[in-house]
Amino acid sequence: MKIELLNFLKCPKTGQDLILEENSGKSKEILEGWLVSSDKRNRYRIYKGIPRFVDQSNYADNFGMQWNYFSKTQLDSYSGANISSKRFWLATGWTPAELKGKWVLDAGCGSGRFAEVALKAGANVIAIDYSSAVDACRNNLKRYHRRLHVVQADIYSLPFLHESFSYVYSLGVLQHTPNVKKSFFMLTKIVKRKGKLCVDYYWKRLRTLFHIKYLLRPLTKRISQDTLFIFLQSWTPKLLTLSRFLGKIPFFGKILKRAIPVADYYGIYPLSNAQLEEWALLDTFDMLAPKYDNPQTLKTVKKWFDDACFIDITVGHWGHLVARGTKL
């Protein structure tokens, strides 16, 4: 943790200032230590350079597991493709020029796939996650250490001063929280006036609700993560073969493929066969393992931005249901 991060932090329980109680000697980056509230009643550990504001185990454990196992899979710098950067710029509608030098919050950073894009554009990024994925993010993006700050935090109890960030994004995250509406409004509080917010969701529509994963999730989300992962490791190559076979059937192939519970990106992403299998295992686990999966409607997400007093609101389908706007 770097000292300058204290300019953004507050005690998530009381709103008080946090005081650094350092244990690792004098340096510009604190690897071990404690953050203590002004009244001395609340203490938060700094461990491996990351302030920790959450319990060790929580509902996002499966994400910690998957992002530490697939720590580099979706990083553009690792895949050699521009899949993450393309999604980021298309969803946000922002440009590298406007992010350069700005303070940006990545809410739900995972292993850092989108934080890498913002950092490459020259932004100062505070990347948070509820899970232990923060460790993968910090390790993956250490070459950007001067502009990267990683925090393990709960979206319902954010350790940040209100109206701290010019840009906030949360991509592929909010539908996996217990209360999606509450999660959204927690983010709006930390956006500066005239600052920008971008979020996305699974789109709640008839086509989504008939996805095969919603028939399987009542069972798979209750299976132990290790058991489910081992099962998918064995079956993903077989399911991919079946998916691609069905996909070749004229007229009905695309429909039949939807009955196969596997994330098949063949012909969609410019990846090698080995990478396609790796992405398939990652995203199949991602759709079957999470405790929560709450798609949203276009009308609902538009109303939330209106109610939060945002303007220049855009809602559309770019891979996911994306909503963005500027705070009044």
N, C-alpha and C positions, 0 to 999 in steps of 0.2 A: 504494500500500500504506500502510495506517495502522499506527502504532507498536504499537497494542494487539494486532495480529495476532501479534506475536512471543510473546505469552503461550501460544499454541497450537502454535507451530512447533518442529520439531526437524530436524536434518539427516537426511534419509531414508536415507543410506548408513551413518551411524555412530551415530545417535541422540543426538548431541551438541547442545548449545545452538547457536543461530545468532546471530551478531553482525551488526548492520547496519553496512555500509560504504557510506555515503551519498555520492552524487555530485551530487545536484540541489539542494543548499542546505538550509537548515533550514526545515522546514514540518511540519504535522501529517500530510500525505500525501506519500509518497515516490513520485515518478513514474519516476525512474531511479536505479539503484544496484545494490548487491550484498549478498547474505546470505552470510556466511562461517562455516563450522563452527569450533568452538572451537580445534581443532588446526590451523586455517588450510589444510587440505588440500582442502577442497571448497568451491566457490563457485557461487552460484546468482544469476542475473541478475534484477533487477527491471526490467521493461520496460513502458512505458505503464501504470505503476501496478500491474502484476501480477507477483508472484514466479513465476518459471518454473523448475520442477524436472524438466522433460522435454526430450528431444531435439526439435529443430525439426520433424522429420518422423517420423511413426509410423503404426501400423496404424489410427489413428482419423482419418486425413487426410480421408476422405470426410465425416465428421461436421463437421470444421472448415469444409469447403467449403459443406456444405448449410446450416449454421447461420449462416454469414456471409452467404450469399445470401438465405436465408429468415429474416433476423435477427429480424423482428417477427411473422411469420405466426401463430405459436401463442400469442402473448401475449394474454391476455384484454383488456388495455388497448388493444390494437390491433384485435383482431377484433370487439370489441363484444359478444362472447358470454362465457359463463362456463365454457367447455369445459375449460380447464386447472384452474380452481379446483374445479370439480365432481369431476374425476378425482382431484385431490390429496386433498380431504377424504374422499371415498369410500374411496380406497385406504388412507390412513393411519389413519382412524378418530379422528384428533385433532380438536381444536377451536381456533379462533382464540384463545380465552381462555387456553388452556394454553401456547400458543406465545409469547404476548406477553412480551417481555423475555428469552426463553431464547436460548441459543446453539444454532444448528441447522446441520447440515452437509448440503448438497445435493451428492451424489456423482454427477457426470455432469450438469452444469447445462445443457449446450447453450447456447442463446441466452437462457435465464433464465425459461422459461415457469412453472416451479414455484417458483423462487426468488422471483418476483414475488408469488406467492400468500402465501408465508411472510412476506415483508417487509411486505406489506399488513396482515398479522395482527399486526405489531409485533415479529417475531422479529429477532434478530441473525443474519444468514446468512453462512456461509462457503461459497461456491460454487466447486466444483472441476470441471475437465474435463481430459481428456487431450489434447484437440485445441485448435486456435486459436479454437474457439467461445467461449473465455473473453473474447475481445475484444468479441464481439457482446453477451455477457451484461453486461459492465461498462458498455458504452455504452448499452444498452437501459434499465438500471436505475439510471442515475446520479442520478436524483432521490432514491434511497434511499441515497446514498453514505455517510451517517453510520453505517448499520447493515449495509452490504454490504461483504464482503471477497472478492475473486476471486483464485483461485490456480490455476495450471496445474500439474497433478500426475498422477502415475501411481498407479492404485489398488493396484498391487502394491508400491509403495514410497511410502507416504503420509508426508508431512512433518509429521505431527501427533503430539503426545504421546498416549499411551494414555489411554483413559477421559476424553476431553476434552469430549464433547458429550452433552447431555441428549436430543437428538433427531437422528436420522440417517435420511435417506431416499435411495433411488436408484430412480428410476422410468424405465423404458424404456431401461435401460443395460446391466445385467449380462449379458444374453444376447449382447451384442455384444463381450464380452471373451474372450480366449483360453481362460481356465480359470475357469468360472463359480463353481465351488465355492471356489476360492482367493480370488476377488474378494469373495465373500460373507464369508468368515472374516476377511479384512483389515478389512472394515467393522466387524465385531463388536468388534475390539480397541479402537476409538476411542469406543465407546459407554460412557457412564458407568454405574456400577452403579445400577439402577433407572431407567436411561435407556431410550428407546424406539427401535426400528429398524423401518423399513418398506422392503421391496423388492418389485419385481414382475418378471415374466418372461413370455415367450411360453409358452403352455401346451403341453407335449408330450403330444399325444393323437392318435388316428388322424385326426381331422378336420384337425389342424394339419399333419401330415406330408403330407397330400394337397393342401395349398395349392399353387397354381400356381407361387408364387415358388420353392419348393424344386426344381422342375423346371428353372427358369431360372437360379438362382443359380450353379451350377457354371460357367456361361458369363459371366453379368453381373458377378460379383465379380472377374473377371479382365480385364474391359474397362477401359480408362482412364476415370477419373471424368468427364473433360470430354466424351469421346465418348458415354458412356452418358447423361449429362445432356442433351446436345444432342439425342440420339435421343428421349429421353422428353419433352423440350419440344415436339417436333413431334408425337409420337404420343399423348400423354396426352389431349388433347381428343377425338381419334378413339376412343380406348379408352373414355373416359367415355360417349360417345354410344352405343357398342355395349353397354356395361354396362347403361345405363338402358333401352335397347331390350329386352334380354334379361330385365331385371327385371320388365317388364310382362307377361311370358308367365305365364298362370295355372299354379299348382301348381309348376311346375319352374323358374320365373324365378330364385329365390334360389340354386338349385343351379347353374344355368347361368352366373350372374354370377361365380361363384367361379373359372371357367375364364379369366376376363379379368384379366390382370396389371395392375390399376390399383386405387388406393385410392379407392373411390367412397363419399362420405359424403352423397349426396343422400338427403333424408328422415331423416337421422340427426342432423346438426348444423345449427343455425339460422344458416346462412351464405348470403351472396349467391352467385350463380352464379360470379362472378369469384373469390370466396374459395374456393368448392368446388374450382375448377380449380387454384388455387394450393396448397391442402392436398393435392389429389390428386397433383400433381407432386412435392411435398415427400415425402409418405409412400411414393409408388411408388419414388422414388429411394432412400428410406430402407430399403425392404425388399429392393432388388436390389443395392445398392452395397456394403454393409458386408462386410468380410473375414470376420467371424464372425457366426453366427446359431445360437445354441444353446438351444433350448427346454428346459424342465424339467418334471418331473412333480410333482404335488401331494405325493406321498409323499416325494420327495427333498427338497423345500424345507422340509417339516415336520421331517424328520430333521435337517437342518442347524441349524435353530433349537434343537432339543432338544440336539444335540451341543455347541452353543455356550452351553448353560446359560441359555436364555431361558425365561421363563414367560409365561402369559397369551397363548399363541400362537394366532393366528387365520390360517387359510389359506382363501382362497376365490377365486372368479372374478368380478372386477368389471372387465370390459373386458379385463384381463390376469389372469394368475395372481398374486395378491397374497399376501404373507406378512408378518406383523408380530408383534412381541412385545416383552417387557420384560426387560432383562438382570438376572439375579440379583445 
